[in-house]
Amino acid sequence: MTESSPRFLIDGPADARATILLAHGAGAPMDSDWMNAVAAALAAEKLRVARFEFAYMASRRTGAGKKPPPKAEKVMEEYRQAVTALDATTPLIIGGKSMGGRVASMVADELATSGQVSGLLCLGYPFHPPGKPEKLRTAHLSEMTTPALICQGARDPFGNESEADAFSLSPAIELIWFADGDHDLKPRKASGMTLDQHVANMAKAARAFAERIIAEK
């Protein structure tokens, strides 16, 4: 069951050993069908999940009009504020879908250094804009010290498996490829796999990642 607060949607058991804070992607809200499915799958793995929205997305609920997403750098402070407002009492893993995960990755090391964050979970990381593999968004990832898990569709137009050698990633980052998955991890029907299967396996990988972080604390 999903709970709500003025700022967060909360899923998962209250006595979970770890909390995951997720931000949405650039174009869909925190309660999109995809985000709902991901939160439910993570909760089924006994993880506490909190979702929040950046101000531009939240404003779309007020009749203020459809504001375009700002550059990732412009919402880093909003992510920091969400971490502070959540005030998790268990090890906190931050992350999100696409842009949300990218923003989390940009603040992860500083928040880990201050003791607020223990890990990073990116779901469909936007390694580059579609069709522009030369414009990589990975400079900070090569130096990351925070334990991180990136779950990526093998045919994601924002960075696919055949391009993996071009991604300079820190040893702290584990990258898992989901066969035939797109930017939402969704495989084509002809693959014989389903989105539900990939989301469930993503959640299992996230739980194993969280348990490793707990064990190291």
Buried (B, 14 or more C-beta within 10 A) or exposed (E): EBEEEEBBBBBBEEEBBBBBBBBBBBEBBBBBEBBBBBBBBBBBBBBBBBBBBBEBBBBEEEEEEEEEBBEBEEBBEBBBBBBEBBEBEBBBBBBBBBBBBBBBBBBBBEBBEEEBBBBBBBBBBBBBBEEEBEEBBBEBBEEBEBBBBBBBBBBBBBBBBEBBEEBEBBEBBBBEBBBBBBBBBBBEEEEEBEBEBBBBBBBBBBBEBBBEBBEEE
